[in-house]
Every structure is written in structure tokens, then in C-alpha cells.
């Protein structure tokens, strides 16, 4: 069988150079692929960090907005709490005032109807009352004083008793309820 022999007309140095050239081209291709992969990875990491930074900035903005809303609601809640406390206090005052007015009306109702009440004030803690009457007759004033002495008052003090030129009698009493 005849052997095929390859006839190469190129010098041997040219054949060796072509082998080096093919190795160089292979290395060059590998380096280009590695550079492209590195470039793609760098761009990918940079893109991910950019996207993540934007998401973090957006979350920080949401957090700041929520904090501001919470502070605004906190102020409203404090105002509501103060208003509720004030309304409770007003309710207590109105209830105590209604009780004091009832006491005053009960106190005034024990005195004779013939005497004209000119003023009545609740003083101090609500147990002491200042009452002023006017009457045309000394007998009516005597009834006012006797009623004050006999009704259930712990203290009856006559602050003033006078008669005007017109003939009217004035009395200023301080009574303290039991």
C-alpha cells in the first residue's frame, strides 16, 4: 500500500511558527472570552448594586414618610387625649355644680316665701352659702332668722341686718350645710 506522504513545501520554521500562531490565537480567544465574561459580570454587579441602592432609597423615603405620619397622628392622639380629659373634667364640674344648685334650691326653699331673696351664693367647698333677703315687715325677718336657727344648718351667721329709710329690712346670712 502506498503511504500517503504529505509534502510540505514550507520551511520547517514556518510550520513551527504556524503552531505557535494557532496556540496564540487559542489563548487570545480564551482571554477575549474571559474579558467579556468579566465585563458582563462587572456590569451585572454594578446594575444590581444600582437597583438595590434605588430600592433602599425608596424604602428610606417610605420609612421617613411613615415616621412623619406617625408623628402627626401622635400629636392628634395627644390632642384627643387632652380633649377627652378636659371633657371628663367638665362633666365632673357640671355634675358637682348640679348638686350644688340642688343644695342651694333646697336651702332657699326652707325660708318663708314672704321674704324676697335678693342674692344667693355658694362659697368655698359648696357647703357654705351666703343668702340675702329683703322684707317689708320685721315679723317676716324674724321668721327668716327663726327658720335659719331651726333648720339643719351646722352654722348660721348673721353678717348684716339693717332697715332702710323706705321701711324695708335687709338681712345677710351665711349658712353652712351639714
GUMARNU-512455 format. One line per 3 residues: their letters; for each residue y, z, x of N, C-alpha, C. Coordinates in pm, 1 decimal. Each point is the difference from the previous one (the first is absolute). Layout:
residues N
a> Y,Z,X,Y,Z,X,Y,Z,X ~ ...;
END
This chain:
residues 178
xxx> -114.6,0.0,79.7,114.6,0.0,-79.7,122.4,0.0,85.1 ~ 75.3,-79.3,-40.9,120.4,-6.7,81.4,91.0,117.3,-34.7 ~ 50.9,58.3,93.9,92.1,112.0,-20.3,138.3,-55.3,-13.8;
xxx> 62.8,61.1,-83.7,136.7,-43.7,-17.4,82.8,76.6,100.0 ~ 65.9,-66.5,66.6,89.1,65.1,93.9,140.7,-30.6,-41.9 ~ 76.7,102.5,16.7,139.4,-12.4,-39.7,74.1,-44.3,122.9;
xxx> 70.4,-96.8,-18.1,78.1,-50.3,110.6,143.4,42.3,-27.3 ~ 49.5,76.8,89.4,136.5,49.5,-12.8,78.0,-59.3,113.6 ~ 98.3,-73.6,-32.5,78.6,-65.9,100.8,117.7,85.4,46.4;
xxx> 17.5,110.8,-66.5,109.7,90.0,38.5,-43.9,81.2,120.5 ~ 96.0,32.1,77.3,-37.4,84.0,113.8,-39.3,138.5,-49.3 ~ -73.5,69.8,81.0,-52.8,129.3,-36.8,110.7,101.5,-23.6;
xxx> 106.7,-10.6,68.2,111.8,92.9,-17.1,63.3,-21.0,-137.0 ~ -0.2,-120.8,-50.0,55.9,-27.5,-130.7,-90.3,57.3,-107.2 ~ -131.6,-1.6,20.0,-94.4,55.5,-97.0,16.9,151.1,-3.6;
xxx> 15.4,63.7,116.0,17.8,145.1,7.0,132.2,37.8,-66.5 ~ 104.1,-81.2,17.3,130.6,25.3,-61.0,-6.4,-12.5,-150.0 ~ -83.2,-91.5,-48.6,-11.2,-14.9,-144.4,-70.9,119.6,-60.5;
xxx> -93.9,63.2,73.4,-64.2,121.7,-48.1,102.3,113.3,-6.1 ~ 84.1,11.3,101.0,103.2,102.7,2.3,100.0,-23.7,-112.7 ~ 27.2,-126.8,-23.7,93.9,-34.8,-106.0,-57.1,37.0,-136.1;
xxx> -127.8,-21.2,-19.7,-59.8,34.8,-128.9,-4.8,151.5,-17.9 ~ -25.0,77.1,107.1,2.5,147.0,-6.7,142.7,46.4,-30.5 ~ 96.5,-61.8,67.2,140.7,34.5,-21.5,40.1,-26.6,-144.9;
xxx> -41.8,-114.6,-55.0,32.6,-34.5,-136.7,-64.5,99.7,-97.1 ~ -124.1,44.1,29.9,-68.5,97.4,-84.5,74.7,133.9,4.3 ~ 39.8,42.9,118.6,76.8,124.5,14.6,135.7,-11.2,-70.7;
xxx> 59.9,-117.2,14.2,129.1,-23.0,-65.5,-15.2,9.2,-152.0 ~ -106.0,-55.4,-54.1,-24.7,5.4,-143.5,-22.7,144.6,-43.9 ~ -76.6,77.9,79.4,-25.9,140.7,-32.3,131.2,78.3,2.8;
xxx> 82.5,-23.7,101.7,129.0,70.0,10.5,92.9,-36.7,-116.1 ~ -0.2,-125.3,-39.2,83.6,-42.1,-112.1,-46.9,68.4,-128.3 ~ -133.5,6.1,-20.0,-54.9,65.8,-118.1,35.3,148.7,2.5;
xxx> -16.4,66.2,117.5,34.1,141.9,11.8,149.3,24.1,-24.6 ~ 84.3,-89.1,50.1,144.5,13.3,-21.2,34.1,-15.5,-148.0 ~ -60.0,-98.6,-64.9,24.3,-20.3,-142.9,-48.5,119.6,-82.8;
xxx> -118.3,52.1,36.0,-53.4,116.9,-71.3,94.6,119.4,20.9 ~ 45.2,20.2,122.9,93.2,109.9,30.2,130.6,-18.1,-77.6 ~ 50.1,-122.7,-3.8,123.3,-29.3,-72.6,-18.1,27.3,-149.0;
xxx> -112.5,-43.4,-53.9,-27.7,22.1,-142.6,-12.0,150.6,-28.9 ~ -71.5,71.5,87.3,-13.6,144.9,-18.1,136.0,70.3,11.1 ~ 81.3,-41.4,95.3,133.4,59.8,17.0,85.6,-25.1,-123.8;
xxx> -0.8,-121.9,-48.2,77.5,-32.9,-121.0,-53.9,79.2,-119.4 ~ -131.6,13.4,-10.0,-60.7,76.2,-109.5,40.1,147.5,5.3 ~ -9.0,60.3,118.7,38.1,141.4,14.2,148.8,17.0,-29.3;
xxx> 81.9,-90.6,50.3,144.3,6.6,-23.9,29.0,-13.7,-150.7 ~ -69.0,-93.0,-66.2,19.2,-19.2,-144.0,-41.5,125.0,-78.5 ~ -113.8,56.3,37.3,-47.6,121.3,-68.4,98.7,114.6,19.9;
xxx> 51.1,16.0,123.3,95.8,108.3,24.6,130.8,-23.9,-76.2 ~ 41.3,-125.7,-11.5,121.8,-32.6,-75.1,-19.2,30.7,-149.1 ~ -114.7,-41.5,-53.9,-29.6,25.0,-140.9,-10.4,150.9,-25.1;
xxx> -67.4,69.3,90.4,-15.0,144.7,-13.8,135.5,69.8,7.4 ~ 86.0,-44.0,90.4,133.6,60.0,12.6,80.7,-21.5,-127.6 ~ -10.6,-118.0,-58.3,70.1,-25.3,-126.3,-54.9,86.9,-112.9;
xxx> -132.3,14.4,-4.9,-60.4,84.8,-102.3,42.0,146.1,19.0 ~ 5.6,45.6,123.4,43.2,137.6,28.3,145.1,17.5,-41.2 ~ 83.6,-98.1,30.7,141.5,8.4,-38.9,13.0,2.4,-152.6;
xxx> -80.0,-81.2,-68.3,3.5,-2.4,-146.4,-47.1,133.7,-56.7 ~ -104.2,57.9,56.7,-50.1,130.6,-46.3,102.4,109.9,27.3 ~ 66.7,-7.3,116.1,104.6,98.8,30.3,114.4,-9.7,-100.4;
xxx> 34.7,-122.7,-37.4,106.1,-19.5,-98.7,-42.5,57.0,-135.8 ~ -125.8,-25.8,-39.0,-51.0,56.2,-125.9,2.3,152.9,5.7 ~ -41.9,55.8,112.9,-2.6,144.9,18.0,140.0,58.2,-10.8;
xxx> 95.4,-66.8,62.7,138.9,47.3,-4.6,53.3,-6.9,-143.2 ~ -30.5,-107.1,-70.1,42.6,-15.3,-139.5,-62.0,109.7,-86.8 ~ -127.6,25.9,19.7,-66.9,105.7,-76.4,59.7,137.0,31.7;
xxx> 31.6,24.8,126.2,63.9,127.1,37.7,134.5,16.6,-70.2 ~ 78.9,-108.2,-5.7,129.6,5.3,-67.1,-18.3,26.8,-149.7 ~ -99.5,-63.4,-61.5,-26.9,23.1,-142.0,-42.1,144.8,-23.9;
xxx> -84.7,51.7,89.3,-45.0,138.5,-13.2,118.3,95.0,11.2 ~ 90.1,-25.6,93.8,118.2,85.0,14.8,88.0,-7.5,-124.3 ~ 16.7,-120.2,-54.7,80.4,-14.7,-121.8,-66.3,74.7,-116.1;
xxx> -132.2,-13.8,-14.1,-70.9,71.7,-105.6,4.9,150.8,24.0 ~ -3.3,39.6,126.6,7.5,142.8,32.0,133.3,58.0,-45.2 ~ 107.7,-73.3,24.0,131.7,46.6,-44.5,4.0,8.4,-152.9;
xxx> -54.8,-101.6,-67.2,-3.5,1.8,-146.0,-85.0,116.0,-50.4 ~ -111.5,25.4,66.8,-86.7,109.8,-40.5,71.3,134.2,17.2 ~ 74.0,15.5,110.9,75.9,123.3,20.9,106.2,16.2,-108.5;
xxx> 68.3,-108.6,-33.1,101.4,6.0,-105.0,-64.4,34.3,-134.2 ~ -114.8,-59.4,-27.3,-71.1,29.0,-124.7,-42.1,146.1,-4.3 ~ -51.5,50.1,112.8,-41.6,140.3,6.9,118.7,92.4,-24.8;
xxx> 113.3,-29.3,64.4,120.0,82.3,-20.1,46.5,-5.9,-145.6 ~ -3.3,-118.5,-58.4,38.9,-14.8,-139.8,-93.4,80.2,-91.1 ~ -129.5,-6.8,27.4,-96.5,75.3,-80.8,26.2,149.9,12.9;
xxx> 28.5,47.1,121.8,29.4,142.4,20.1,127.9,39.4,-74.4 ~ 101.0,-87.1,6.2,125.3,29.4,-69.7,-22.3,3.2,-150.9 ~ -80.6,-92.1,-50.9,-29.7,-0.5,-143.5,-76.3,126.8,-39.8;
xxx> -89.9,46.1,86.2,-69.8,126.1,-27.7,98.8,115.7,-6.4 ~ 93.1,3.2,95.2,100.5,107.1,1.6,88.5,-7.1,-124.0 ~ 39.8,-121.9,-37.7,83.1,-15.6,-119.9,-76.4,48.7,-122.5;
xxx> -127.6,-32.7,-7.4,-83.1,46.0,-111.1,-7.1,152.6,-4.1 ~ -17.0,60.0,117.2,-3.5,146.6,5.0,132.8,58.8,-45.5 ~ 110.4,-59.8,48.5,131.5,51.0,-39.4,23.9,-15.4,-149.6;
xxx> -38.8,-115.8,-54.2,18.2,-20.5,-143.6,-84.2,97.1,-81.0 ~ -122.4,24.0,44.5,-85.4,95.3,-71.1,57.2,141.3,7.5 ~ 48.8,37.6,118.3,56.8,134.7,12.6,130.4,9.1,-78.7;
xxx> 77.2,-109.1,-1.5,125.0,0.2,-75.4,-28.2,11.3,-150.5 ~ -103.2,-69.4,-45.3,-35.8,9.3,-141.9,-38.3,143.3,-34.6 ~ -71.2,65.5,90.1,-36.6,139.7,-22.1,123.1,90.1,-1.8;
xxx> 94.1,-27.8,91.5,123.6,79.3,3.3,83.4,-22.6,-125.3 ~ 7.4,-123.3,-47.0,74.5,-28.7,-122.7,-63.5,69.4,-119.6 ~ -130.4,6.5,-1.9,-70.0,69.4,-108.5,33.4,149.5,4.4;
xxx> -0.5,56.0,121.2,36.0,141.5,15.8,143.0,24.7,-45.9 ~ 90.7,-89.8,38.1,140.2,14.2,-39.2,14.2,-7.0,-151.8 ~ -66.0,-96.3,-61.5,5.6,-12.5,-147.3,-58.6,123.0,-68.0;
xxx> -110.4,52.2,53.7,-59.4,121.6,-56.5,96.6,118.6,13.8 ~ 65.3,7.6,115.2,94.0,109.8,24.2,118.6,-9.3,-94.3 ~ 54.8,-118.6,-15.0,117.1,-18.1,-85.1,-34.5,23.7,-146.5;
xxx> -120.2,-32.2,-39.7,-37.9,12.3,-141.3,-9.4,145.4,-46.3 ~ -10.4,97.1,92.2,-10.7,139.7,-41.7,135.0,59.6,-37.2 ~ 107.9,-63.2,41.9,133.9,52.3,-29.7,42.3,-42.4,-139.9;
xxx> 92.4,76.3,-61.7,41.3,-32.1,-137.7,67.5,-136.7,-10.4 ~ -23.7,-65.9,-111.3,53.5,-133.7,-22.4,150.5,2.3,-26.0 ~ 54.9,115.1,-39.7,143.2,8.1,-28.4,83.6,-12.7,126.9;
xxx> -55.8,38.8,113.4,71.5,-11.8,127.3,-13.6,-143.5,48.9 ~ 110.5,-54.2,53.0,0.8,-139.4,46.2,-27.5,-1.0,150.9 ~ -101.8,-70.1,37.1,-36.0,-12.9,141.5,96.5,-97.3,66.3;
xxx> 68.2,45.3,106.9,93.1,-89.4,69.4,-60.2,-57.9,126.4 ~ -87.6,76.4,65.3,-67.8,-55.4,117.3,-126.0,80.0,27.6 ~ -95.2,-67.9,62.7,-125.2,63.3,41.9,-45.6,-69.7,126.6;
xxx> -24.5,78.8,102.8,-44.5,-56.3,127.5,-121.6,75.4,50.0 ~ -90.5,-75.2,56.1,-115.6,59.9,65.9,38.4,15.0,146.2 ~ -18.1,119.0,53.1,40.4,27.0,137.5,-121.0,41.1,81.5;
xxx> 10.8,-21.6,130.3,-103.0,46.7,92.9,-133.5,-66.2,-22.8 ~ -102.5,82.3,-8.5,-137.0,-51.1,-10.6,-37.2,-39.1,-141.3 ~ 94.2,12.7,-93.7,-28.5,-38.3,-137.7,-28.2,118.5,-89.4;
xxx> -5.3,118.5,55.6,-25.2,119.6,-80.1,130.4,67.9,-42.1 ~ 111.1,-38.5,60.2,127.9,61.6,-32.4,87.8,-103.2,-69.7 ~ 65.7,43.5,-109.3,82.1,-91.7,-78.3,135.7,62.4,-26.7;
xxx> 100.9,-84.5,10.1,136.7,42.4,-31.2,35.9,-61.0,-134.8 ~ 39.8,86.0,-95.5,26.1,-45.5,-136.4,138.4,49.4,-41.7 ~ 78.4,-88.2,-62.3,133.0,36.5,-48.4,8.3,-30.8,-149.2;
xxx> 50.5,100.7,-75.6,13.9,-14.5,-144.7,144.9,26.0,-40.4 ~ 38.7,-57.7,-115.0,130.0,23.4,-62.5,-28.8,38.5,-145.4 ~ 74.6,100.4,-46.8,-14.5,40.3,-140.8,136.6,41.7,-53.1;
xxx> 18.2,-12.3,-131.6,126.7,37.8,-64.3,1.2,147.5,-36.8 ~ -109.1,68.0,12.9,-15.8,133.4,-53.7,-64.7,89.6,106.4 ~ 43.8,123.2,12.1,-56.1,94.2,96.7,-141.7,40.1,-39.4;
xxx> -30.6,2.3,-129.2,-135.6,33.9,-45.6,-101.8,-102.9,47.9 ~ 39.0,-125.0,-0.5,-91.3,-105.8,48.3,-26.0,20.0,148.9 ~ 103.6,35.1,76.6,-17.3,25.5,143.0,-89.3,121.5,22.2;
xxx> 11.5,98.6,-83.9,-86.3,117.7,9.7,-144.8,-39.3,-24.4 ~ -23.7,-93.6,-94.2,-135.9,-49.0,-25.0,-53.8,-73.8,123.5 ~ 88.1,-79.4,64.4,-41.5,-74.1,121.0,-44.4,99.0,106.2;
xxx> 78.2,107.0,18.8,-33.9,98.5,102.7,-127.2,76.2,-38.9 ~ -14.1,37.1,-125.1,-119.7,74.6,-40.7,-126.2,-85.7,10.3 ~ 11.0,-128.6,-33.4,-115.7,-90.7,14.2,-37.3,-12.4,147.0;
xxx> 100.0,-11.7,85.7,-27.0,-12.4,143.2,-69.6,124.8,52.4 ~ 35.4,116.3,-53.6,-60.1,125.6,47.5,-140.9,21.1,-56.2 ~ -29.5,-56.6,-117.5,-129.6,24.4,-62.7,-103.4,-108.4,27.4;
xxx> 41.5,-120.8,32.5,-95.9,-108.7,23.3,-60.8,16.9,140.5 ~ -108.6,-67.6,26.0,-72.6,22.6,126.1,68.1,-65.5,121.0 ~ 105.1,60.2,46.2,64.5,-41.2,123.4,-14.3,113.5,99.8;
xxx> -26.8,-32.1,122.1,-15.0,105.8,99.9,136.2,50.0,47.4 ~ 103.5,-80.9,-18.5,134.1,38.3,42.9,100.2,-61.2,-96.6 ~ 97.7,80.9,-43.3,110.2,-51.0,-80.7,126.2,54.1,65.9;
xxx> 83.3,-93.3,43.8,123.4,40.1,66.6,116.6,-65.7,-73.4 ~ 99.9,80.1,-37.3,119.5,-54.3,-64.4,101.0,-26.7,110.6 ~ 27.1,-128.7,25.4,92.5,-39.7,106.7,144.6,3.9,-47.2;
xxx> 19.3,-18.1,-126.6,135.8,0.7,-52.0,0.2,10.2,-151.0 ~ 99.4,74.0,-51.9,17.1,13.1,-144.0,150.7,4.5,-23.6 ~ 50.0,-90.9,-84.7,145.8,-4.3,-21.0,32.2,-44.9,-141.4;
xxx> 125.7,24.6,-36.4,49.9,-44.5,-129.9,127.4,-77.3,27.6 ~ 7.1,-117.1,-56.7,117.6,-85.4,15.7,104.5,35.2,-104.8 ~ 121.2,-47.6,17.5,107.2,22.7,-96.6,-31.0,-64.4,-135.0;
xxx> -81.4,-102.7,3.3,-37.2,-68.4,-124.3,-98.5,82.0,-81.9 ~ -53.0,106.9,56.6,-92.2,85.5,-73.4,-146.2,-29.4,29.7 ~ -27.7,-91.4,87.5,-139.2,-32.4,33.5,-46.8,90.3,113.9;
xxx> -127.9,38.9,-8.9,-61.7,82.6,102.8,-86.8,-88.8,88.6 ~ 6.3,26.7,129.0,-79.9,-74.5,97.6,-89.8,98.4,73.3 ~ -124.3,-41.6,22.4,-93.5,83.5,78.4,-74.4,-90.0,97.0;
xxx> -17.5,50.6,120.1,-73.0,-71.1,105.9,-115.8,90.1,41.0 ~ -124.3,-45.7,-28.1,-120.5,79.2,28.1,-84.0,-68.1,105.6 ~ -67.7,82.4,79.0,-104.5,-49.7,88.4,-127.5,72.1,-41.5;
xxx> -100.6,-76.1,-36.9,-127.9,58.4,-39.9,-107.2,-52.8,93.7 ~ -97.1,85.2,25.6,-111.7,-39.2,84.8,-127.2,10.9,-82.5 ~ -75.6,-108.6,2.6,-122.9,-5.0,-80.1,-109.9,77.7,68.7;
x> -91.5,49.8,-79.8,-115.9,69.7,55.9,-93.6,-94.4,68.8;
END
